[in-house]
């Protein structure tokens, strides 16, 4: 009988990690769109596949994420996004606020790193899935490109 709670915890943790990876992809797309919108193409030059008349084709797989780590804390139901470049962290923070204005989003600095906080305030998903299943901090470490 003790196998079910363990299986539930593994399932929820797997879903949480998948959510964090999707969240990272959303953040990367927001940054790419911001760079293009602000003509900061030099930030994307390694991922430009083709350029034409007023068009740029980007391979998002070649874009090197500005995010170094995403951490989830079940105590506060908060995601923390670590961006090792303060300027890029501010850009991402602003893009996230514009992308989802209903979410409580804050930021702080730790040395040269910008930490963006996304608070979910223990909504229904937390009480249904996270509470009781995830008690430790979960980290998606992104030292690699993906």
N, C-alpha and C positions, 0 to 999 in steps of 0.2 A: 504494500500500500504506500510505502514511502517513495516509490518511483514516480508517481503522478506529480507531486510538488516539485521534484527535481526536473522532470520533463517540462512542466509549466515554466519554471525559471529559465531553462535553456531556450525555450521557444520565445519567451518575452525578450530575453537578452539578444537573441538573434534578430528579432524584429526591430529592437532598439538600434542595433548596429546598422541594420539596413536603412533605417530612418536617418541615422547620422550620415551615412554615405550619400543618401539622396539629398540631405540638407547641404552637404559639402558641394555637391554638383550644382545645386541652386545658387549657392554663394559664388561659385566659380563663374556661372553664366551671368550673374548680376555684375560681376567685376568685368567680364569680357564686354558686355553691352555698355557699361560705363566708360571703359577705355575707348571703345569705338565712338560712342556719342561725343566724347570730349576730344576726339582726334589724338588720343594717346597711343597711336598705333605702334610706336617704338616699344611699348611695354609688351606688345603681342607679336613682335616681329618673328620670333622663333616658331610661332604657330600659324603664320600666314601661309596658306596653300596657294592662293591665286589672288592677283590684283587685276582689276579691270577699270573701266571708266566708272568712277564713283562707287565701285564695289570691292569688297574685301571678303575673301573666303577664309574662315578660320577653322582649323582642325582643333576642336576643344580637347582632344586627347594629347595634343602637343603643348597645350597651355599649362604652364607650371603654376600650380595653385599658390596663392599667397597665404593659405591657411596651414599652420603647422600641426594643429591638434584641435579636436573637438572633444569636450568632456561633458558627461551628463552626471548630475548629482541628484540622486533620488530624495535626499533630505529636503531640498528646496524645490525640486521639480524644475531644475534650471539647466540649460545648455550653456556651456562656455566655449567660445570660439577664440583660439589663440592665433593672432596675426603678428609675426615678428617684425613687421614694418608699420610704425605708427600711422604714417600717411595713408597707406593702403587700408589699414584698420579703420580709419575715419571714413574713407570712401565706402568700405563694405558696410559699416554701421549705418551710414546715411542711406545706402541702397536697400538695406534690410528694413529700415523704418519706412521707406517709401513702398517697398514690396508688401509689407504686412503691417499697416499702421495700428491694427488692433492689438498687436502683441506688445507686451512690456519688454522693451529693449533698452539696455543700458551699456555703458562701456567704462573701462578704467585702464590705466597703464601699469605695467610692471616692467620697469627699466625701459628697454626699447620695444617691448611687446605690448600690443593693444589687446585687451581682453574684452570681447563682446559677450554680454549676458542676455539670454533669452529666457524669460520667466514664463512658465505656463501655469503657475499658481494652482497646481494640483487639481486639474480639471477632471472630467469623467474618465479619460483614458488612464490617468494616473491611478485613480481609485480602483478602476476595474482591472488593470493589467500590471502596473508597476508595483504598487503597494503590496507588500508580502512576497513579491517575486524578486525584485531587484533592491538590494540593501546596500550594495557597495557602489562606489563611483565607477562609471564605465568610460573608457577612453578609446577614441579612434585616433591613433597616432599617425600623422601624415608626413613623416620626414621624407618619404619617397614622393614621386610625382603623383601617384594615384593612391 
